[in-house]
Every structure is written in C-alpha cells, then in structure tokens.
Amino acid sequence: MTEFQIGEMAPNFELPASNGENVSLSDYRGKNVVLYFYPKDMTTACIQESCDFRDANAEMLQRNTVILGISIDTVKSHQNFIAKKELPFLLLADTEHAVCELYGVWHLKKLYGREYMGLVRSTFLIDANGKLVREWRKIRVKGHALQVLEAVEELYEAANG
C-alpha cells in the first residue's frame, strides 16, 4: 500500500475505461483531475456519490477539471451504471485492485463481524501538472461533491487569478 503526500506527483496508472479504451492519469496533463474511488456500481451510497459528481460535472469542466471514477467493477458494469444514471464522465475498471492499492484505498474492512479486503471510499484532487493537491479519505457521501467542487474552485482561482 503506497501513501503519497500532498504536493507529490500522483502515481500514474493505466486502466480500462467505460468508453472501451485504456486511460492513464498522464492523459489528463494540463487539466485538473478529480479521482474518486467508490466501492461498487449501483449501490445506494455509490449512486448518490456518482450522481452528486454528475451534477457538479459542468462546473468542474468550466474550471479545467475532469472527473474519473474508479471501482473494482468491470467495464461492462460501469457501462450499465453510466447508462442508468446518465453519468457524463469515465469510470475505470480496477478489477485487480492494483490502482486501489497504489493509492492506499484498499484496506481490511469489517461488516457484521466479518473481515474482508475492500475499497475505502476516497477522493483525490490532482492539479494540471499531476501533483496531489487535496485528498479525502473514508468520506461520507452527503455534501462530499460540494466540498470537492469548492476545492476545485480554489485551485482554479489560484492558477488563473
């Protein structure tokens, strides 16, 4: 599990995306990236989080920022999720949880006394140069997309005066 610090370069990766192509973080140099990790397509909290990001997407794009979602679901699952919830951004399939481990969001979890490895809901804001600007770990969904949008606005204002 890799932990990296604010101000460091965000680890690059390449994953299959919901558009059928492979996407790497470095493809987005020159743009800010909101990278959000969520546990599972079509589950209540993940639907809420993804729809909140969907609703903030236009404002993010106006601030030179793209949103990318990552879970361990398959590309096909992502495509169904996007179609059902009209998500305007790419979802990336980390089925082997390698990028989850790279970003330190793959952890031992407990549910009803059972222990298992799973993805911990987290978001990273990466600037146009590829550096980590902010991170939110173990987040609560309610109001989270708004917090991220405020951070994107601050980043955009700092970069563009």
C-alpha positions as CSV (number, residue, x, y, z in Angstrom):
1,M,0.0,0.0,0.0
2,T,1.5,3.3,-1.1
3,E,0.9,6.5,0.7
4,F,2.0,9.7,-1.0
5,Q,1.9,13.2,0.2
6,I,0.2,16.5,-0.8
7,G,2.5,18.2,-3.3
8,E,3.9,15.0,-4.6
9,M,3.3,13.7,-8.1
10,A,0.2,11.5,-8.1
11,P,1.1,7.9,-9.1
12,N,0.4,7.3,-12.8
13,F,-1.7,4.3,-13.9
14,E,-3.5,2.9,-16.9
15,L,-6.9,1.2,-16.6
16,P,-9.7,0.1,-19.0
17,A,-12.4,2.7,-19.1
18,S,-16.1,2.7,-19.7
19,N,-15.6,4.0,-23.2
20,G,-13.7,0.8,-24.2
21,E,-10.3,2.5,-24.2
22,N,-7.4,2.3,-21.8
23,V,-6.9,5.5,-19.9
24,S,-3.9,6.7,-18.0
25,L,-3.7,9.6,-15.5
26,S,-1.0,11.2,-17.6
27,D,-3.5,11.5,-20.5
28,Y,-5.0,14.4,-18.5
29,R,-1.9,16.5,-18.0
30,G,-2.9,20.2,-18.5
31,K,-6.2,19.5,-16.7
32,N,-7.1,19.1,-13.0
33,V,-8.4,15.6,-12.2
34,V,-10.9,14.6,-9.5
35,L,-10.2,10.9,-9.0
36,Y,-12.8,9.3,-6.8
37,F,-12.7,5.7,-5.6
38,Y,-16.0,4.1,-4.7
39,P,-16.8,0.6,-3.6
40,K,-19.5,-0.7,-6.1
41,D,-21.6,0.3,-9.0
42,M,-25.4,0.5,-8.4
43,T,-25.3,0.6,-4.6
44,T,-27.1,3.3,-2.7
45,A,-24.2,5.4,-1.4
46,C,-22.2,5.0,-4.7
47,I,-25.2,6.0,-6.7
48,Q,-25.6,9.1,-4.6
49,E,-21.9,10.0,-4.8
50,S,-21.7,9.4,-8.5
51,C,-24.9,11.4,-9.2
52,D,-23.6,14.3,-7.0
53,F,-20.4,14.3,-9.1
54,R,-22.6,14.1,-12.2
55,D,-24.5,17.2,-11.1
56,A,-21.2,19.1,-10.4
57,N,-19.6,18.0,-13.7
58,A,-20.4,21.1,-15.8
59,E,-19.0,23.4,-13.1
60,M,-15.9,21.2,-12.9
61,L,-15.4,21.3,-16.6
62,Q,-15.6,25.1,-16.6
63,R,-12.7,25.1,-14.1
64,N,-10.5,22.9,-16.3
65,T,-11.2,19.8,-14.3
66,V,-12.3,16.3,-15.3
67,I,-13.8,13.6,-13.1
68,L,-12.7,10.0,-13.2
69,G,-14.4,7.3,-11.0
70,I,-12.6,4.0,-10.1
71,S,-14.0,0.9,-8.6
72,I,-13.2,-2.8,-8.8
73,D,-16.3,-3.4,-11.0
74,T,-15.9,-4.5,-14.7
75,V,-16.1,-2.2,-17.7
76,K,-19.5,-3.8,-18.6
77,S,-20.8,-3.0,-15.1
78,H,-19.5,0.6,-15.5
79,Q,-21.2,1.0,-18.8
80,N,-24.6,-0.1,-17.3
81,F,-24.1,2.2,-14.4
82,I,-23.4,5.2,-16.7
83,A,-26.4,4.4,-18.9
84,K,-28.8,4.1,-15.9
85,K,-27.6,7.2,-14.1
86,E,-26.5,9.3,-17.1
87,L,-23.0,9.8,-15.8
88,P,-21.1,12.2,-18.2
89,F,-17.6,11.1,-17.1
90,L,-15.5,7.9,-17.5
91,L,-15.5,5.1,-14.9
92,L,-12.3,3.0,-14.8
93,A,-12.2,-0.7,-14.0
94,D,-9.6,-1.7,-11.4
95,T,-10.7,-5.3,-11.2
96,E,-7.3,-6.5,-9.8
97,H,-7.4,-3.5,-7.3
98,A,-3.8,-2.6,-8.3
99,V,-4.6,1.2,-8.5
100,C,-6.6,1.0,-5.3
101,E,-3.5,-0.4,-3.6
102,L,-1.3,2.2,-5.3
103,Y,-3.5,5.0,-3.9
104,G,-3.8,3.4,-0.4
105,V,-7.5,2.8,-0.5
106,W,-7.6,-1.0,-0.4
107,H,-8.0,-1.9,3.3
108,L,-9.2,-4.6,5.7
109,K,-12.8,-3.8,6.5
110,K,-15.3,-5.3,8.9
111,L,-19.0,-5.8,8.3
112,Y,-21.2,-7.8,10.8
113,G,-18.2,-9.2,12.4
114,R,-16.7,-10.5,9.1
115,E,-13.3,-9.2,7.9
116,Y,-12.6,-8.8,4.3
117,M,-10.4,-6.6,2.0
118,G,-12.3,-3.8,0.3
119,L,-12.1,-0.4,-1.2
120,V,-12.4,2.6,1.1
121,R,-14.3,5.5,-0.4
122,S,-11.8,8.2,-1.1
123,T,-11.2,11.2,-3.5
124,F,-8.1,12.8,-4.7
125,L,-7.7,16.2,-6.4
126,I,-4.7,16.3,-8.8
127,D,-3.6,19.5,-10.4
128,A,-2.8,20.1,-14.1
129,N,0.8,19.2,-13.5
130,G,0.0,15.9,-12.0
131,K,0.6,16.8,-8.3
132,L,-1.7,15.8,-5.5
133,V,-3.4,18.9,-4.1
134,R,-6.1,17.5,-1.8
135,E,-7.3,14.1,-0.5
136,W,-10.4,13.0,1.2
137,R,-10.3,9.5,2.8
138,K,-13.0,7.5,4.4
139,I,-15.5,10.1,3.3
140,R,-19.2,10.5,4.0
141,V,-21.2,10.9,0.8
142,K,-23.6,13.7,1.9
143,G,-22.1,17.0,0.8
144,H,-18.8,15.5,-0.4
145,A,-19.1,16.5,-4.1
146,L,-19.7,20.1,-2.9
147,Q,-16.5,20.0,-0.8
148,V,-14.6,18.8,-3.8
149,L,-16.1,21.5,-6.1
150,E,-15.1,24.2,-3.6
151,A,-11.5,22.8,-3.6
152,V,-11.6,22.8,-7.4
153,E,-12.7,26.4,-7.4
154,E,-9.8,27.4,-5.0
155,L,-7.3,25.5,-7.3
156,Y,-8.7,27.2,-10.4
157,E,-8.6,30.7,-8.8
158,A,-5.1,30.1,-7.6
159,A,-4.0,29.0,-11.1
160,N,-5.9,31.7,-13.1
161,G,-6.0,34.6,-10.7
